[in-house]
Amino acid sequence: MRVISLGGGVQSTVMCLLAEQNEFGVKPDYAIFADTRWEPSSVYDNIEWLRSQVSFPIVTTSNGRSLRDDVINGVNAQGNPWMTLPVFLTERNGEPAGINWRQCTKNYKLDPIRRKVQELLGVKPRQSISTETHIEMWLGITTDEAMRVKPSRNWWISHRYPLIDDIPMDRDECKEWFDALYPERELTRSACVGCPFRSSSSWLDIRANEPDMYEEAVRIDAMFRSGEHNANRMFRKQAYLHYRRMPLEEAIELDHTEREVNGFNNECEGHCGL
Ligand code: SF4
């Protein structure tokens, strides 16, 4: 079985459209979109549009929870008190104190996609995988993000990188290709509304296009450092959504000319931001 991991952003969308044109040989059997239930509406719109453009099924899955609700409630995907986002941390005296361990990608994207693949194979949750099983998972990593190429964590899944090995393209080339074919449409990086890996310019986009979601992100960011929120109560550090380690609303006003912050390069196996 061949499966596209579909984030709904620039690269995975272009990869789907190229696959539909048979540019990578045999078409994939499925594209799977893991919905964290905290994506901007532009991503959901794009997924729906893409369904009308490709002949293979686009399947939406999730872990049954809302990352937004879990972050607000200060719990992880098991409902236990925790902070799953890679928030930026300072000591109480303001000294930078690293980034929180990211669990959201695994719990809200990787695991739901793996479980959906098992379901599509007809494998029950605790059933072992046959040694004959081989899944080829296509990830939309481009040449400029090649450091994100990583082997699969599952022996029965192997990763394939069509935008590196078949038709090498960087992210800008993907955008140019798409803009030439679909000038009336716009693609953005797929990321949860409150993803700490947003650049200031990306936050400004959210503020302009999704004002309610932006206002909520500002409130959530402030919540991390106040009252009984678990990020404040448990960590003994201050947590911020913005990489400047400042309140979100202040940080994005400072400078939004920086190049895109791409913390996805750190550890993500190609399931976020594509
Ligand atoms: S887009 Fe950001 S917040 Fe969402 S799962 Fe990925 S790393 Fe986490």
Residues whose N, C-alpha, C, O or C-beta is under 5 A from the ligand:
A	BS01	SF4	C104 T105 S190 A191 C192 C195 C272
